[in-house]
Amino acid sequence: MGLFKRNPFGHILFIKKWLIRILGLLTHRRFRGFNELQIEGSEIIKNLPDTNVLFISNHQTYFADVIAMI
């Protein structure tokens, strides 16, 4: 049954994908409404060495970065 395929956690992938899409459409406009993207400090990144640099991000900043790129 290709349409109702389940992932290892037992979730039906077809339903999960559509829930994510619908909720994304509902929340994207609200998120963009009160979060204005301002990029600062990019000149620091340009001056970093090519090796031995570690970037650490938490789930909140990762979510905001992904939404800002959309």
PQR file of N, CA, C, O and H, with PARSE charges and radii, in Angstrom:
ATOM      1  N   MET A   1       0.842  -1.176   0.000 -0.4000 1.5000
ATOM      2  CA  MET A   1       0.000   0.000   0.000 -0.0000 2.0000
ATOM      3  C   MET A   1       0.883   1.234   0.000  0.5500 1.7000
ATOM      4  O   MET A   1       1.239   1.737   1.066 -0.5500 1.4000
ATOM      5  N   GLY A   2       1.240   1.729  -1.171 -0.4000 1.5000
ATOM      6  CA  GLY A   2       2.153   2.843  -1.311 -0.0000 2.0000
ATOM      7  C   GLY A   2       1.642   4.154  -0.754  0.5500 1.7000
ATOM      8  O   GLY A   2       2.423   4.956  -0.243 -0.5500 1.4000
ATOM      9  H   GLY A   2       0.951   1.321  -2.037  0.4000 1.0000
ATOM     10  N   LEU A   3       0.331   4.386  -0.847 -0.4000 1.5000
ATOM     11  CA  LEU A   3      -0.220   5.664  -0.401 -0.0000 2.0000
ATOM     12  C   LEU A   3      -0.200   5.774   1.124  0.5500 1.7000
ATOM     13  O   LEU A   3       0.035   6.858   1.660 -0.5500 1.4000
ATOM     14  H   LEU A   3      -0.304   3.734  -1.263  0.4000 1.0000
ATOM     15  N   PHE A   4      -0.440   4.677   1.820 -0.4000 1.5000
ATOM     16  CA  PHE A   4      -0.499   4.704   3.278 -0.0000 2.0000
ATOM     17  C   PHE A   4       0.720   4.029   3.904  0.5500 1.7000
ATOM     18  O   PHE A   4       0.604   3.262   4.859 -0.5500 1.4000
ATOM     19  H   PHE A   4      -0.631   3.797   1.385  0.4000 1.0000
ATOM     20  N   LYS A   5       1.872   4.330   3.350 -0.4000 1.5000
ATOM     21  CA  LYS A   5       3.131   3.793   3.855 -0.0000 2.0000
ATOM     22  C   LYS A   5       3.428   4.413   5.217  0.5500 1.7000
ATOM     23  O   LYS A   5       3.158   5.593   5.438 -0.5500 1.4000
ATOM     24  H   LYS A   5       1.965   4.953   2.574  0.4000 1.0000
ATOM     25  N   ARG A   6       3.979   3.622   6.121 -0.4000 1.5000
ATOM     26  CA  ARG A   6       4.274   4.101   7.474 -0.0000 2.0000
ATOM     27  C   ARG A   6       5.781   4.226   7.681  0.5500 1.7000
ATOM     28  O   ARG A   6       6.567   3.474   7.105 -0.5500 1.4000
ATOM     29  H   ARG A   6       4.198   2.663   5.941  0.4000 1.0000
ATOM     30  N   ASN A   7       6.165   5.187   8.514 -0.4000 1.5000
ATOM     31  CA  ASN A   7       7.569   5.320   8.875 -0.0000 2.0000
ATOM     32  C   ASN A   7       7.858   4.398  10.067  0.5500 1.7000
ATOM     33  O   ASN A   7       6.932   3.765  10.575 -0.5500 1.4000
ATOM     34  H   ASN A   7       5.526   5.798   8.982  0.4000 1.0000
ATOM     35  N   PRO A   8       9.100   4.302  10.523 -0.5600 1.5000
ATOM     36  CA  PRO A   8       9.423   3.389  11.636  0.2800 2.0000
ATOM     37  C   PRO A   8       8.674   3.688  12.936  0.5500 1.7000
ATOM     38  O   PRO A   8       8.578   2.815  13.799 -0.5500 1.4000
ATOM     39  N   PHE A   9       8.144   4.899  13.092 -0.4000 1.5000
ATOM     40  CA  PHE A   9       7.404   5.258  14.303 -0.0000 2.0000
ATOM     41  C   PHE A   9       5.920   4.949  14.192  0.5500 1.7000
ATOM     42  O   PHE A   9       5.171   5.168  15.145 -0.5500 1.4000
ATOM     43  H   PHE A   9       8.222   5.608  12.391  0.4000 1.0000
ATOM     44  N   GLY A  10       5.481   4.440  13.036 -0.4000 1.5000
ATOM     45  CA  GLY A  10       4.081   4.082  12.851 -0.0000 2.0000
ATOM     46  C   GLY A  10       3.218   5.189  12.285  0.5500 1.7000
ATOM     47  O   GLY A  10       2.008   5.010  12.144 -0.5500 1.4000
ATOM     48  H   GLY A  10       6.089   4.261  12.262  0.4000 1.0000
ATOM     49  N   HIS A  11       3.807   6.331  11.956 -0.4000 1.5000
ATOM     50  CA  HIS A  11       3.034   7.435  11.390 -0.0000 2.0000
ATOM     51  C   HIS A  11       2.770   7.181   9.911  0.5500 1.7000
ATOM     52  O   HIS A  11       3.646   6.702   9.192 -0.5500 1.4000
ATOM     53  H   HIS A  11       4.790   6.476  12.071  0.4000 1.0000
ATOM     54  N   ILE A  12       1.567   7.501   9.461 -0.4000 1.5000
ATOM     55  CA  ILE A  12       1.243   7.378   8.043 -0.0000 2.0000
ATOM     56  C   ILE A  12       1.855   8.580   7.333  0.5500 1.7000
ATOM     57  O   ILE A  12       1.473   9.718   7.607 -0.5500 1.4000
ATOM     58  H   ILE A  12       0.855   7.891  10.045  0.4000 1.0000
ATOM     59  N   LEU A  13       2.789   8.344   6.437 -0.4000 1.5000
ATOM     60  CA  LEU A  13       3.576   9.411   5.826 -0.0000 2.0000
ATOM     61  C   LEU A  13       2.729  10.366   5.001  0.5500 1.7000
ATOM     62  O   LEU A  13       2.969  11.573   5.029 -0.5500 1.4000
ATOM     63  H   LEU A  13       3.099   7.420   6.215  0.4000 1.0000
ATOM     64  N   PHE A  14       1.745   9.861   4.269 -0.4000 1.5000
ATOM     65  CA  PHE A  14       0.898  10.717   3.442 -0.0000 2.0000
ATOM     66  C   PHE A  14       0.180  11.756   4.300  0.5500 1.7000
ATOM     67  O   PHE A  14       0.152  12.940   3.963 -0.5500 1.4000
ATOM     68  H   PHE A  14       1.550   8.881   4.247  0.4000 1.0000
ATOM     69  N   ILE A  15      -0.398  11.304   5.407 -0.4000 1.5000
ATOM     70  CA  ILE A  15      -1.118  12.222   6.304 -0.0000 2.0000
ATOM     71  C   ILE A  15      -0.140  13.178   6.973  0.5500 1.7000
ATOM     72  O   ILE A  15      -0.424  14.368   7.105 -0.5500 1.4000
ATOM     73  H   ILE A  15      -0.375  10.343   5.681  0.4000 1.0000
ATOM     74  N   LYS A  16       0.996  12.666   7.391 -0.4000 1.5000
ATOM     75  CA  LYS A  16       1.993  13.501   8.066 -0.0000 2.0000
ATOM     76  C   LYS A  16       2.492  14.620   7.152  0.5500 1.7000
ATOM     77  O   LYS A  16       2.626  15.764   7.585 -0.5500 1.4000
ATOM     78  H   LYS A  16       1.226  11.699   7.284  0.4000 1.0000
ATOM     79  N   LYS A  17       2.768  14.290   5.886 -0.4000 1.5000
ATOM     80  CA  LYS A  17       3.236  15.308   4.938 -0.0000 2.0000
ATOM     81  C   LYS A  17       2.201  16.403   4.746  0.5500 1.7000
ATOM     82  O   LYS A  17       2.543  17.586   4.723 -0.5500 1.4000
ATOM     83  H   LYS A  17       2.660  13.360   5.534  0.4000 1.0000
ATOM     84  N   TRP A  18       0.935  16.017   4.607 -0.4000 1.5000
ATOM     85  CA  TRP A  18      -0.107  17.025   4.395 -0.0000 2.0000
ATOM     86  C   TRP A  18      -0.362  17.853   5.644  0.5500 1.7000
ATOM     87  O   TRP A  18      -0.646  19.046   5.539 -0.5500 1.4000
ATOM     88  H   TRP A  18       0.658  15.057   4.626  0.4000 1.0000
ATOM     89  N   LEU A  19      -0.268  17.250   6.821 -0.4000 1.5000
ATOM     90  CA  LEU A  19      -0.398  18.030   8.051 -0.0000 2.0000
ATOM     91  C   LEU A  19       0.710  19.072   8.161  0.5500 1.7000
ATOM     92  O   LEU A  19       0.453  20.217   8.533 -0.5500 1.4000
ATOM     93  H   LEU A  19      -0.037  16.281   6.906  0.4000 1.0000
ATOM     94  N   ILE A  20       1.934  18.681   7.840 -0.4000 1.5000
ATOM     95  CA  ILE A  20       3.059  19.614   7.889 -0.0000 2.0000
ATOM     96  C   ILE A  20       2.852  20.743   6.888  0.5500 1.7000
ATOM     97  O   ILE A  20       3.108  21.905   7.207 -0.5500 1.4000
ATOM     98  H   ILE A  20       2.142  17.751   7.537  0.4000 1.0000
ATOM     99  N   ARG A  21       2.394  20.418   5.683 -0.4000 1.5000
ATOM    100  CA  ARG A  21       2.163  21.452   4.669 -0.0000 2.0000
ATOM    101  C   ARG A  21       1.077  22.432   5.098  0.5500 1.7000
ATOM    102  O   ARG A  21       1.245  23.645   4.973 -0.5500 1.4000
ATOM    103  H   ARG A  21       2.186  19.474   5.425  0.4000 1.0000
ATOM    104  N   ILE A  22      -0.028  21.909   5.601 -0.4000 1.5000
ATOM    105  CA  ILE A  22      -1.148  22.777   6.004 -0.0000 2.0000
ATOM    106  C   ILE A  22      -0.747  23.653   7.186  0.5500 1.7000
ATOM    107  O   ILE A  22      -0.989  24.860   7.176 -0.5500 1.4000
ATOM    108  H   ILE A  22      -0.165  20.924   5.703  0.4000 1.0000
ATOM    109  N   LEU A  23      -0.139  23.053   8.197 -0.4000 1.5000
ATOM    110  CA  LEU A  23       0.287  23.835   9.360 -0.0000 2.0000
ATOM    111  C   LEU A  23       1.374  24.838   8.989  0.5500 1.7000
ATOM    112  O   LEU A  23       1.427  25.931   9.553 -0.5500 1.4000
ATOM    113  H   LEU A  23       0.058  22.073   8.205  0.4000 1.0000
ATOM    114  N   GLY A  24       2.236  24.478   8.050 -0.4000 1.5000
ATOM    115  CA  GLY A  24       3.252  25.413   7.575 -0.0000 2.0000
ATOM    116  C   GLY A  24       2.637  26.622   6.896  0.5500 1.7000
ATOM    117  O   GLY A  24       3.078  27.751   7.109 -0.5500 1.4000
ATOM    118  H   GLY A  24       2.193  23.590   7.592  0.4000 1.0000
ATOM    119  N   LEU A  25       1.617  26.388   6.076 -0.4000 1.5000
ATOM    120  CA  LEU A  25       0.936  27.509   5.422 -0.0000 2.0000
ATOM    121  C   LEU A  25       0.260  28.419   6.437  0.5500 1.7000
ATOM    122  O   LEU A  25       0.264  29.640   6.280 -0.5500 1.4000
ATOM    123  H   LEU A  25       1.259  25.470   5.903  0.4000 1.0000
ATOM    124  N   LEU A  26      -0.318  27.831   7.474 -0.4000 1.5000
ATOM    125  CA  LEU A  26      -1.006  28.630   8.486 -0.0000 2.0000
ATOM    126  C   LEU A  26      -0.042  29.428   9.360  0.5500 1.7000
ATOM    127  O   LEU A  26      -0.345  30.559   9.741 -0.5500 1.4000
ATOM    128  H   LEU A  26      -0.321  26.840   7.602  0.4000 1.0000
ATOM    129  N   THR A  27       1.109  28.853   9.679 -0.4000 1.5000
ATOM    130  CA  THR A  27       2.019  29.518  10.613 -0.0000 2.0000
ATOM    131  C   THR A  27       3.071  30.390   9.939  0.5500 1.7000
ATOM    132  O   THR A  27       3.618  31.287  10.580 -0.5500 1.4000
ATOM    133  H   THR A  27       1.355  27.935   9.370  0.4000 1.0000
ATOM    134  N   HIS A  28       3.367  30.152   8.667 -0.4000 1.5000
ATOM    135  CA  HIS A  28       4.436  30.894   7.998 -0.0000 2.0000
ATOM    136  C   HIS A  28       4.149  32.390   7.970  0.5500 1.7000
ATOM    137  O   HIS A  28       5.030  33.192   8.279 -0.5500 1.4000
ATOM    138  H   HIS A  28       2.923  29.423   8.146  0.4000 1.0000
ATOM    139  N   ARG A  29       2.941  32.773   7.607 -0.4000 1.5000
ATOM    140  CA  ARG A  29       2.598  34.201   7.517 -0.0000 2.0000
ATOM    141  C   ARG A  29       2.683  34.872   8.888  0.5500 1.7000
ATOM    142  O   ARG A  29       3.171  35.996   9.007 -0.5500 1.4000
ATOM    143  H   ARG A  29       2.225  32.121   7.355  0.4000 1.0000
ATOM    144  N   ARG A  30       2.207  34.180   9.914 -0.4000 1.5000
ATOM    145  CA  ARG A  30       2.257  34.747  11.259 -0.0000 2.0000
ATOM    146  C   ARG A  30       3.709  34.892  11.721  0.5500 1.7000
ATOM    147  O   ARG A  30       4.076  35.912  12.303 -0.5500 1.4000
ATOM    148  H   ARG A  30       1.810  33.267   9.817  0.4000 1.0000
ATOM    149  N   PHE A  31       4.522  33.884  11.464 -0.4000 1.5000
ATOM    150  CA  PHE A  31       5.928  33.936  11.851 -0.0000 2.0000
ATOM    151  C   PHE A  31       6.635  35.090  11.157  0.5500 1.7000
ATOM    152  O   PHE A  31       7.378  35.838  11.793 -0.5500 1.4000
ATOM    153  H   PHE A  31       4.224  33.055  10.991  0.4000 1.0000
ATOM    154  N   ARG A  32       6.407  35.241   9.853 -0.4000 1.5000
ATOM    155  CA  ARG A  32       7.042  36.317   9.095 -0.0000 2.0000
ATOM    156  C   ARG A  32       6.511  37.686   9.512  0.5500 1.7000
ATOM    157  O   ARG A  32       7.195  38.696   9.340 -0.5500 1.4000
ATOM    158  H   ARG A  32       5.804  34.634   9.336  0.4000 1.0000
ATOM    159  N   GLY A  33       5.305  37.726  10.055 -0.4000 1.5000
ATOM    160  CA  GLY A  33       4.708  38.992  10.463 -0.0000 2.0000
ATOM    161  C   GLY A  33       5.399  39.635  11.646  0.5500 1.7000
ATOM    162  O   GLY A  33       5.549  40.857  11.678 -0.5500 1.4000
ATOM    163  H   GLY A  33       4.749  36.906  10.195  0.4000 1.0000
ATOM    164  N   PHE A  34       5.824  38.843  12.622 -0.4000 1.5000
ATOM    165  CA  PHE A  34       6.446  39.449  13.802 -0.0000 2.0000
ATOM    166  C   PHE A  34       7.937  39.158  13.927  0.5500 1.7000
ATOM    167  O   PHE A  34       8.572  39.611  14.879 -0.5500 1.4000
ATOM    168  H   PHE A  34       5.702  37.851  12.596  0.4000 1.0000
ATOM    169  N   ASN A  35       8.496  38.424  13.002 -0.4000 1.5000
ATOM    170  CA  ASN A  35       9.941  38.185  12.995 -0.0000 2.0000
ATOM    171  C   ASN A  35      10.536  38.760  11.721  0.5500 1.7000
ATOM    172  O   ASN A  35      10.400  38.184  10.641 -0.5500 1.4000
ATOM    173  H   ASN A  35       7.980  38.056  12.228  0.4000 1.0000
ATOM    174  N   GLU A  36      11.187  39.884  11.857 -0.4000 1.5000
ATOM    175  CA  GLU A  36      11.808  40.516  10.698 -0.0000 2.0000
ATOM    176  C   GLU A  36      13.270  40.079  10.632  0.5500 1.7000
ATOM    177  O   GLU A  36      14.010  40.201  11.608 -0.5500 1.4000
ATOM    178  H   GLU A  36      11.298  40.352  12.734  0.4000 1.0000
ATOM    179  N   LEU A  37      13.666  39.580   9.491 -0.4000 1.5000
ATOM    180  CA  LEU A  37      15.015  39.047   9.331 -0.0000 2.0000
ATOM    181  C   LEU A  37      16.041  40.179   9.298  0.5500 1.7000
ATOM    182  O   LEU A  37      15.953  41.092   8.477 -0.5500 1.4000
ATOM    183  H   LEU A  37      13.064  39.481   8.699  0.4000 1.0000
ATOM    184  N   GLN A  38      17.014  40.101  10.204 -0.4000 1.5000
ATOM    185  CA  GLN A  38      18.120  41.046  10.232 -0.0000 2.0000
ATOM    186  C   GLN A  38      19.401  40.236  10.403  0.5500 1.7000
ATOM    187  O   GLN A  38      19.611  39.598  11.435 -0.5500 1.4000
ATOM    188  H   GLN A  38      17.086  39.359  10.870  0.4000 1.0000
ATOM    189  N   ILE A  39      20.237  40.267   9.402 -0.4000 1.5000
ATOM    190  CA  ILE A  39      21.484  39.506   9.447 -0.0000 2.0000
ATOM    191  C   ILE A  39      22.606  40.442   9.867  0.5500 1.7000
ATOM    192  O   ILE A  39      22.862  41.458   9.221 -0.5500 1.4000
ATOM    193  H   ILE A  39      20.066  40.785   8.564  0.4000 1.0000
ATOM    194  N   GLU A  40      23.266  40.086  10.956 -0.4000 1.5000
ATOM    195  CA  GLU A  40      24.384  40.880  11.463 -0.0000 2.0000
ATOM    196  C   GLU A  40      25.563  39.950  11.732  0.5500 1.7000
ATOM    197  O   GLU A  40      25.368  38.778  12.055 -0.5500 1.4000
ATOM    198  H   GLU A  40      23.058  39.260  11.481  0.4000 1.0000
ATOM    199  N   GLY A  41      26.749  40.451  11.605 -0.4000 1.5000
ATOM    200  CA  GLY A  41      27.939  39.695  11.954 -0.0000 2.0000
ATOM    201  C   GLY A  41      28.490  38.821  10.852  0.5500 1.7000
ATOM    202  O   GLY A  41      29.357  37.987  11.111 -0.5500 1.4000
ATOM    203  H   GLY A  41      26.907  41.403  11.342  0.4000 1.0000
ATOM    204  N   SER A  42      28.014  38.984   9.629 -0.4000 1.5000
ATOM    205  CA  SER A  42      28.518  38.130   8.547 -0.0000 2.0000
ATOM    206  C   SER A  42      29.982  38.426   8.230  0.5500 1.7000
ATOM    207  O   SER A  42      30.672  37.578   7.665 -0.5500 1.4000
ATOM    208  H   SER A  42      27.309  39.662   9.418  0.4000 1.0000
ATOM    209  N   GLU A  43      30.459  39.603   8.581 -0.4000 1.5000
ATOM    210  CA  GLU A  43      31.870  39.917   8.331 -0.0000 2.0000
ATOM    211  C   GLU A  43      32.781  39.075   9.222  0.5500 1.7000
ATOM    212  O   GLU A  43      33.931  38.825   8.863 -0.5500 1.4000
ATOM    213  H   GLU A  43      29.899  40.293   9.040  0.4000 1.0000
ATOM    214  N   ILE A  44      32.287  38.637  10.369 -0.4000 1.5000
ATOM    215  CA  ILE A  44      33.068  37.769  11.254 -0.0000 2.0000
ATOM    216  C   ILE A  44      33.262  36.403  10.604  0.5500 1.7000
ATOM    217  O   ILE A  44      34.344  35.821  10.683 -0.5500 1.4000
ATOM    218  H   ILE A  44      31.353  38.840  10.661  0.4000 1.0000
ATOM    219  N   ILE A  45      32.217  35.894   9.966 -0.4000 1.5000
ATOM    220  CA  ILE A  45      32.295  34.575   9.327 -0.0000 2.0000
ATOM    221  C   ILE A  45      33.303  34.586   8.186  0.5500 1.7000
ATOM    222  O   ILE A  45      34.006  33.598   7.972 -0.5500 1.4000
ATOM    223  H   ILE A  45      31.338  36.366   9.902  0.4000 1.0000
ATOM    224  N   LYS A  46      33.381  35.684   7.458 -0.4000 1.5000
ATOM    225  CA  LYS A  46      34.324  35.774   6.339 -0.0000 2.0000
ATOM    226  C   LYS A  46      35.774  35.688   6.805  0.5500 1.7000
ATOM    227  O   LYS A  46      36.636  35.220   6.061 -0.5500 1.4000
ATOM    228  H   LYS A  46      32.810  36.486   7.631  0.4000 1.0000
ATOM    229  N   ASN A  47      36.049  36.134   8.026 -0.4000 1.5000
ATOM    230  CA  ASN A  47      37.422  36.163   8.535 -0.0000 2.0000
ATOM    231  C   ASN A  47      37.827  34.893   9.285  0.5500 1.7000
ATOM    232  O   ASN A  47      38.958  34.803   9.763 -0.5500 1.4000
ATOM    233  H   ASN A  47      35.349  36.514   8.630  0.4000 1.0000
ATOM    234  N   LEU A  48      36.936  33.918   9.396 -0.4000 1.5000
ATOM    235  CA  LEU A  48      37.267  32.680  10.099 -0.0000 2.0000
ATOM    236  C   LEU A  48      38.181  31.802   9.246  0.5500 1.7000
ATOM    237  O   LEU A  48      38.151  31.882   8.018 -0.5500 1.4000
ATOM    238  H   LEU A  48      36.017  33.991   9.007  0.4000 1.0000
ATOM    239  N   PRO A  49      38.987  30.973   9.889 -0.5600 1.5000
ATOM    240  CA  PRO A  49      39.849  30.060   9.117  0.2800 2.0000
ATOM    241  C   PRO A  49      39.012  28.998   8.399  0.5500 1.7000
ATOM    242  O   PRO A  49      37.848  28.776   8.735 -0.5500 1.4000
ATOM    243  N   ASP A  50      39.618  28.353   7.416 -0.4000 1.5000
ATOM    244  CA  ASP A  50      38.913  27.343   6.622 -0.0000 2.0000
ATOM    245  C   ASP A  50      38.693  26.036   7.380  0.5500 1.7000
ATOM    246  O   ASP A  50      37.792  25.272   7.035 -0.5500 1.4000
ATOM    247  H   ASP A  50      40.563  28.533   7.143  0.4000 1.0000
ATOM    248  N   THR A  51      39.492  25.767   8.396 -0.4000 1.5000
ATOM    249  CA  THR A  51      39.370  24.511   9.142 -0.0000 2.0000
ATOM    250  C   THR A  51      39.284  24.797  10.637  0.5500 1.7000
ATOM    251  O   THR A  51      39.561  25.908  11.090 -0.5500 1.4000
ATOM    252  H   THR A  51      40.224  26.387   8.677  0.4000 1.0000
ATOM    253  N   ASN A  52      38.893  23.768  11.393 -0.4000 1.5000
ATOM    254  CA  ASN A  52      38.828  23.813  12.862 -0.0000 2.0000
ATOM    255  C   ASN A  52      37.883  24.884  13.392  0.5500 1.7000
ATOM    256  O   ASN A  52      38.204  25.579  14.356 -0.5500 1.4000
ATOM    257  H   ASN A  52      38.668  22.866  11.024  0.4000 1.0000
ATOM    258  N   VAL A  53      36.717  25.018  12.760 -0.4000 1.5000
ATOM    259  CA  VAL A  53      35.690  25.945  13.227 -0.0000 2.0000
ATOM    260  C   VAL A  53      34.438  25.130  13.523  0.5500 1.7000
ATOM    261  O   VAL A  53      34.011  24.326  12.694 -0.5500 1.4000
ATOM    262  H   VAL A  53      36.457  24.454  11.976  0.4000 1.0000
ATOM    263  N   LEU A  54      33.848  25.329  14.698 -0.4000 1.5000
ATOM    264  CA  LEU A  54      32.664  24.580  15.108 -0.0000 2.0000
ATOM    265  C   LEU A  54      31.494  25.540  15.281  0.5500 1.7000
ATOM    266  O   LEU A  54      31.583  26.509  16.035 -0.5500 1.4000
ATOM    267  H   LEU A  54      34.195  25.982  15.371  0.4000 1.0000
ATOM    268  N   PHE A  55      30.395  25.267  14.579 -0.4000 1.5000
ATOM    269  CA  PHE A  55      29.170  26.041  14.727 -0.0000 2.0000
ATOM    270  C   PHE A  55      28.181  25.211  15.530  0.5500 1.7000
ATOM    271  O   PHE A  55      27.947  24.044  15.218 -0.5500 1.4000
ATOM    272  H   PHE A  55      30.322  24.480  13.967  0.4000 1.0000
ATOM    273  N   ILE A  56      27.604  25.807  16.557 -0.4000 1.5000
ATOM    274  CA  ILE A  56      26.625  25.114  17.392 -0.0000 2.0000
ATOM    275  C   ILE A  56      25.307  25.873  17.304  0.5500 1.7000
ATOM    276  O   ILE A  56      25.265  27.090  17.486 -0.5500 1.4000
ATOM    277  H   ILE A  56      27.794  26.756  16.811  0.4000 1.0000
ATOM    278  N   SER A  57      24.235  25.144  17.024 -0.4000 1.5000
ATOM    279  CA  SER A  57      22.913  25.747  16.915 -0.0000 2.0000
ATOM    280  C   SER A  57      21.923  24.911  17.709  0.5500 1.7000
ATOM    281  O   SER A  57      22.045  23.688  17.774 -0.5500 1.4000
ATOM    282  H   SER A  57      24.269  24.156  16.875  0.4000 1.0000
ATOM    283  N   ASN A  58      20.946  25.571  18.310 -0.4000 1.5000
ATOM    284  CA  ASN A  58      19.899  24.815  18.991 -0.0000 2.0000
ATOM    285  C   ASN A  58      18.673  24.716  18.082  0.5500 1.7000
ATOM    286  O   ASN A  58      18.650  25.308  17.003 -0.5500 1.4000
ATOM    287  H   ASN A  58      20.847  26.565  18.257  0.4000 1.0000
ATOM    288  N   HIS A  59      17.673  23.984  18.508 -0.4000 1.5000
ATOM    289  CA  HIS A  59      16.523  23.742  17.641 -0.0000 2.0000
ATOM    290  C   HIS A  59      15.745  25.019  17.346  0.5500 1.7000
ATOM    291  O   HIS A  59      15.134  25.124  16.282 -0.5500 1.4000
ATOM    292  H   HIS A  59      17.692  23.503  19.385  0.4000 1.0000
ATOM    293  N   GLN A  60      15.748  25.983  18.246 -0.4000 1.5000
ATOM    294  CA  GLN A  60      14.998  27.215  18.016 -0.0000 2.0000
ATOM    295  C   GLN A  60      15.634  28.051  16.911  0.5500 1.7000
ATOM    296  O   GLN A  60      14.930  28.552  16.033 -0.5500 1.4000
ATOM    297  H   GLN A  60      16.245  25.898  19.110  0.4000 1.0000
ATOM    298  N   THR A  61      16.936  28.204  16.942 -0.4000 1.5000
ATOM    299  CA  THR A  61      17.580  28.998  15.899 -0.0000 2.0000
ATOM    300  C   THR A  61      17.556  28.259  14.574  0.5500 1.7000
ATOM    301  O   THR A  61      17.465  28.887  13.519 -0.5500 1.4000
ATOM    302  H   THR A  61      17.507  27.797  17.655  0.4000 1.0000
ATOM    303  N   TYR A  62      17.634  26.943  14.610 -0.4000 1.5000
ATOM    304  CA  TYR A  62      17.575  26.174  13.367 -0.0000 2.0000
ATOM    305  C   TYR A  62      16.221  26.360  12.694  0.5500 1.7000
ATOM    306  O   TYR A  62      16.154  26.569  11.483 -0.5500 1.4000
ATOM    307  H   TYR A  62      17.707  26.433  15.467  0.4000 1.0000
ATOM    308  N   PHE A  63      15.148  26.287  13.466 -0.4000 1.5000
ATOM    309  CA  PHE A  63      13.805  26.485  12.924 -0.0000 2.0000
ATOM    310  C   PHE A  63      13.674  27.878  12.330  0.5500 1.7000
ATOM    311  O   PHE A  63      13.141  28.034  11.231 -0.5500 1.4000
ATOM    312  H   PHE A  63      15.202  26.117  14.450  0.4000 1.0000
ATOM    313  N   ALA A  64      14.149  28.883  13.036 -0.4000 1.5000
ATOM    314  CA  ALA A  64      14.058  30.258  12.545 -0.0000 2.0000
ATOM    315  C   ALA A  64      14.883  30.444  11.282  0.5500 1.7000
ATOM    316  O   ALA A  64      14.452  31.148  10.368 -0.5500 1.4000
ATOM    317  H   ALA A  64      14.581  28.757  13.929  0.4000 1.0000
ATOM    318  N   ASP A  65      16.054  29.834  11.208 -0.4000 1.5000
ATOM    319  CA  ASP A  65      16.893  29.942  10.012 -0.0000 2.0000
ATOM    320  C   ASP A  65      16.211  29.325   8.801  0.5500 1.7000
ATOM    321  O   ASP A  65      16.239  29.896   7.711 -0.5500 1.4000
ATOM    322  H   ASP A  65      16.404  29.262  11.950  0.4000 1.0000
ATOM    323  N   VAL A  66      15.602  28.170   8.986 -0.4000 1.5000
ATOM    324  CA  VAL A  66      14.935  27.494   7.871 -0.0000 2.0000
ATOM    325  C   VAL A  66      13.745  28.310   7.395  0.5500 1.7000
ATOM    326  O   VAL A  66      13.559  28.470   6.189 -0.5500 1.4000
ATOM    327  H   VAL A  66      15.579  27.706   9.871  0.4000 1.0000
ATOM    328  N   ILE A  67      12.943  28.824   8.301 -0.4000 1.5000
ATOM    329  CA  ILE A  67      11.776  29.629   7.922 -0.0000 2.0000
ATOM    330  C   ILE A  67      12.218  30.903   7.226  0.5500 1.7000
ATOM    331  O   ILE A  67      11.578  31.337   6.269 -0.5500 1.4000
ATOM    332  H   ILE A  67      13.094  28.694   9.281  0.4000 1.0000
ATOM    333  N   ALA A  68      13.302  31.510   7.691 -0.4000 1.5000
ATOM    334  CA  ALA A  68      13.778  32.748   7.074 -0.0000 2.0000
ATOM    335  C   ALA A  68      14.252  32.521   5.647  0.5500 1.7000
ATOM    336  O   ALA A  68      14.156  33.423   4.815 -0.5500 1.4000
ATOM    337  H   ALA A  68      13.822  31.158   8.469  0.4000 1.0000
ATOM    338  N   MET A  69      14.764  31.325   5.350 -0.4000 1.5000
ATOM    339  CA  MET A  69      15.246  31.039   3.998 -0.0000 2.0000
ATOM    340  C   MET A  69      14.109  30.790   3.013  0.5500 1.7000
ATOM    341  O   MET A  69      14.301  30.910   1.803 -0.5500 1.4000
ATOM    342  H   MET A  69      14.842  30.592   6.026  0.4000 1.0000
ATOM    343  N   ILE A  70      12.931  30.445   3.518 -0.4000 1.5000
ATOM    344  CA  ILE A  70      11.801  30.136   2.624 -0.0000 2.0000
ATOM    345  C   ILE A  70      11.252  31.395   2.002  0.5500 1.7000
ATOM    346  O   ILE A  70      10.301  31.334   1.223 -0.5500 1.4000
ATOM    347  H   ILE A  70      12.775  30.348   4.501  0.4000 1.0000
TER
END
